[in-house]
């Protein structure tokens, strides 16, 4: 039965443990295959999506959110663009914020609720830096959008890790006015 097949002897004692049901085993196996598939896909995408390099320029979220610096925003991006739409790409749909939240709203998020607010501020700054500085910034716009998409299903500690890296890249040197 379920319990007897899971018996094992340990120094004269018999330990019983519950064996997984067939359904539980299939769910576990399917999850493992999907996780492995996603991991392999992520590795392939990392190789093709211009991974980070040494940055020589980058401005902080504090720079980009100031009204007098809106003129420095790259063509094609405005403070009023919707955050979710801007970060949605071939990698998938981004649904971090309310659909009406703008890039400026994300830059103005206060605090660090669950590690997300600071990450989103730095993600917007990273996107603006990548568009503005091109190869002088640490990552491409495609790579940044992919990272934001992936982060939606990650642990708080991994999101914090991503935020710390974007913070470092966004704090290199701002050559703008």
C-alpha positions, 0 to 999 in steps of 0.5 A: 500500500501507500505506507508499506512501500515507503518503509525503510529500516534505520538502526532497528527502527522502521520509518514510514513516509508517505509516497507521492500519488501518481498525480503529484508525481506527474505535476512534479515531473511536468514542473521540472520539465517546464523549469528546465525548458525555461532555463535553457530558453533563458540561457539562449536568450541571454546569449542573443540579447546583448548581455551587460558590458562595462558601462561608461554612462548612466543617469539615475532615476532622480535625474530622469524624473526631474521636469527640467530633464524631460528634454533629455529623454530619448526620442520615442519615449516620453514621461507619459508613456505607459509603463506596462506597454513600454516594457512589454516586448517579444519576451512577454507582457509586463503587468507590474503596475496599473495599466494607466501608470506611466514611466514618470509614475514608476520613476516617482514610486516611493519606498521599496514595497516588496523590493519592487518599487526601487527596481522599477525606478531603476528599470525605467532609468536603465531603459532611458540610459540604454536608449540615450547612450547606446553602447556606452550603457551597460545593457541594450533596451531588449535585454532590460525589457527581458529582465523586467519581464523575467523579474515578475515571477522571481523571488524578492532577493533576486529582484533586489539583486537585479535592482542593485546591478541596475543601480550601479549601472545607472550611477556610473556617470551622467554626462547630460545637463 
